[in-house]
């Protein structure tokens, strides 16, 4: 009855009303598709098919409306039992009675004859019943076909079945992405397409692609060039060696002004094609959209839920619509992750964001790369802030990574950063970048046991990733397990060629007091990386730190000055000032000459005027701390006040806030406010540097007359396992800690321990410069006296 009522109503409408109804139906239909696409997903052919059906139905609707306009509804009135009809009351049997007298005479006189079959007209064909029934039937068939397809897809039956449903691939199984093949003149564009596909596949919760560094490490194990072009056959060979089941590869061809892009999923063992999809880009401007379409087709065939694909952002939105910017990003990623050329990669990333200032992924990569290279903080903050500001142009994964990087390195809100990483890991438990970076946050929070587990998980996912491996080395060292840290070098031989890994192991030997081995390793690294300004600067400074620790002050100063020159050559004025501050610390803490320390600082500021350096990059807190400890708290306060006025608190970051606390503690100490000095210095005892607050804390306790607390602080300094000891503090404080412990223990009556500490000082400075020879001789003499007095042996 409802259908009859509908048709009766449609019959009485005009053509314009029919068009309006048609438009409303079409709108409701596609709104329904939108809801279904988000909720359960739809095959990509459903909506185009529906559009074709609507196009076919429209002329039929218009024809029906035109032909049937004004004609009574083709639904006769039916009289049911018990209902009075036009012929009279029903008979006793319940049927309508018939009055023969009312029938035509001819009908009564002659037998009924079979009438001729009437000829069908347009009015008979284009009826509302036929048109509506045809439309409903067409969409019912479409709905049935969609349901059958979804069932077959999920069950893995026939061509509709996905590779995951069929058991050919596992969900979240990692695959290798081969470089797309192409003619030589399209090689660069093919590489860009490869990287674009990698970026789009990274949105998938089902498809996982091994990072390029993983493939490079595998190539290295095969004794091939780590940056060799990964053609399909080579990719298959790598996959077989690494027990990886599948390889994704493709081909780029140009046809006139168009580009045909084909992608295939290939079984690594026998080369059989598991899936193949093709798209066409009208021209270069259409390439990014075409890659996005190709990726979605592959993801659908592999087995990603259609709803997930429907919710995914377009590639041009989560990267850039600018093909040239994407090209530069692709080359930058390869330079940083594969070719070991981070400086070139940084330059390419800067060119990419110059072409598209909203290219958030490139901004994030730039900020991370700058941070890893120790570049100026103002550049790091700008890059990570831009990535964060444009985070709506990132995939969910990249958005969480950008947020965490911003909170970690710009605002210093570690809890917010942890929340972003944890949100990502809740969706993708095997996201190795998030695991590593979350571990790094636990290192900053001084929770090495938790960090160790996270780094192990990250390295287990990608055994070619040197970053979690280096963090494992650092964590083992921070746990005081020096032998276990050194053993990692033998467990992962394919990673030990990385320069940063080599640096980490050199520092393991330095932290355990094996300075000859540490120096040898750093010098070998320096010689091998002679063409790298970065490694020339870093190794010069780290060799300077070890030399200072051993009392070779002239050699240490040469190392620091070489590092200063290298930093200045790259425009890293903040870093140059930090090296100058290290030299001034030698005057203050080792030579015990505050006048020389202040003179060194004055010379540094004269040659590197602070007003010429961006406020965010000025090492004002570090300078203030040293001025205060050298006896000039007024100048220190002025530096702190200027820094606080010029640098927004939200941009200072955790390390900058820690440095400010330590500077305030030094100012209080210089003014004789020892209780406040202890409070402020203790507040600064956090973050990645495990030893940086302890020298000032021990000094504050001594000046407060709290000998036991001073001994505890000095002992904690000496015994704290920390990878970067010689780089950060040992050069100017380890010898002093042994010297002060010897004196304090002797004063407390513990001659044996006092003698042992002074003997350690003499051993540490066994090859010290001549200017330190009298102190070495005095330490030996005093150690002998104390040990002899205690009846012990040295």
Buried (B, 14 or more C-beta within 10 A) or exposed (E): EEEEEEBBEBBEBEEEEBBEBBEEBBEEBBEEBEEBBEEEBBBBEBBEBBEEBBEEBBEBBBBBBEBBEEEEBBEEEEBEEEEEEEEEEBEEEEEBEEEEEEEEEEEEEEEEEEEEEEEEEEEEEBBBBBBBEBBEEBBEEBEEBBEEBBEBBBEBEEEBBBBBBBEBBBBBBBBBBBBBBBEEEBBEBBBBBBBBBBBBBBBBBBBBBBBBBBBBBBBBBBEBEBBBEBBBEBBBBBBEEBEBBBBBBBBBBBEEEBBBBBBBBBBBEEEEEBBBBBBBBEEBEBBBBBBBBBBBBBBBBBBBBBBBBBBBBBBBBBBBBBBBBBBBBBBBBBBBBBBBBBBBBBBBBBBBBEBBEBBBBBBBBBBBBBBBBBBBBBBBBBBBBBBBBBBEBBBBBBBBBBBBBBBBBBBBBBEBBBBBBEBBBEEBEBBBBBBBBBBBBBBBBEBBEBBBEBBBBBBEBBBBBBBBBBBBBBBBBBBBBBEBBBEBBEEBEBBBBBBBBBBBBBBBBBBBBBBEBBBEBBEEBBEBBEEBBBBBBBBBBBBBBBBBBBBBBEBBBBBBBBBBBBBBEBEBBBBBBBBBBBBBBBBBBBBEBBEBBBBBBEEBBEEBEBEEBBBBBBBBBBBBBBBBBBBBBEBBBBBBEBBBEEBEEEBBBBBBBBBBBBBBBBBBBBBEBBEBBBBBBBBBBBBBBBBBBBBBBBBBBBBBEBBEBBBBBBBBBBEBBBBBBBBBBBBBBBBBBBBBBBBBBBEEEBBBBBBBBBBBBBBBBEEBBEEBEEBBEBBBEBBBBBBEEBEEEB
